[in-house]
Amino acid sequence: MESWYDKEDDILNIQFEKEGYWKSVELGNGIIADISKDGKMIAIEILNASKIFSSAKEVIKRAKHTA
């Protein structure tokens, strides 16, 4: 599992597996699931992460920061 946080765009991404990406599905409230070709959820992307995790900023701190 790998995670990264883009501070400029305020996006937290948590990748569970590195399988073949097929498509993204918007789940609502700024949450997007990446789905593999065999139907597994391989990653989740959270838009406006600092607002969603305002009480759990440690999650964002521990994520690897992108340039």
C-alpha positions as a printed NumPy array, in Angstrom:
array([[  0.   ,   0.   ,   0.   ],
       [  1.254,   3.471,  -0.838],
       [ -0.175,   6.92 ,  -0.235],
       [  0.679,  10.44 ,  -1.323],
       [ -0.673,  13.906,  -0.672],
       [ -0.629,  16.777,  -3.167],
       [ -0.666,  19.868,  -0.962],
       [ -1.202,  22.315,  -3.838],
       [ -4.338,  20.55 ,  -5.095],
       [ -5.304,  19.159,  -1.638],
       [ -5.642,  15.577,  -2.889],
       [ -4.917,  12.463,  -0.83 ],
       [ -4.388,   9.263,  -2.796],
       [ -4.215,   5.817,  -1.2  ],
       [ -3.161,   3.019,  -3.526],
       [ -3.914,  -0.528,  -2.364],
       [ -2.584,  -2.46 ,  -5.353],
       [ -0.667,  -1.721,  -8.548],
       [ -2.869,  -3.824, -10.806],
       [ -3.964,  -2.772, -14.26 ],
       [ -6.033,   0.396, -13.971],
       [ -9.348,   0.291, -15.843],
       [-11.392,   3.327, -14.802],
       [-12.295,   5.764, -12.022],
       [-15.697,   5.906, -10.378],
       [-16.85 ,   9.025,  -8.544],
       [-18.483,   8.018,  -5.266],
       [-19.603,  11.516,  -4.278],
       [-18.349,  14.072,  -1.771],
       [-15.027,  14.32 ,  -3.618],
       [-14.136,  10.644,  -3.275],
       [-13.016,   8.73 ,  -6.362],
       [-12.312,   4.991,  -6.546],
       [ -9.89 ,   3.574,  -9.112],
       [-10.985,   0.185, -10.384],
       [ -8.855,  -2.55 , -11.977],
       [ -9.796,  -4.468, -15.101],
       [-11.013,  -7.373, -12.938],
       [-13.254,  -5.124, -10.818],
       [-11.113,  -4.647,  -7.695],
       [-10.792,  -1.244,  -6.059],
       [ -7.063,  -0.532,  -6.364],
       [ -6.934,   3.067,  -5.123],
       [ -9.003,   5.822,  -3.607],
       [ -8.542,   9.529,  -4.213],
       [ -9.918,  12.104,  -1.794],
       [-10.356,  15.654,  -3.066],
       [-10.258,  18.51 ,  -0.517],
       [ -8.548,  16.086,   1.836],
       [ -7.563,  18.671,   4.45 ],
       [-11.219,  19.586,   4.944],
       [-12.38 ,  15.98 ,   5.135],
       [ -9.569,  14.999,   7.495],
       [ -9.473,  18.222,   9.509],
       [ -9.695,  16.18 ,  12.701],
       [ -7.289,  13.522,  11.39 ],
       [ -4.415,  15.544,   9.929],
       [ -1.999,  12.799,  10.974],
       [ -3.221,  10.744,   7.997],
       [ -2.102,  13.488,   5.632],
       [  1.18 ,  14.064,   7.479],
       [  2.145,  10.408,   7.123],
       [  1.371,  10.293,   3.386],
       [  4.29 ,  10.803,   1.043],
       [  4.266,  14.346,  -0.382],
       [  4.51 ,  14.943,  -4.129],
       [  6.511,  17.735,  -5.674]])
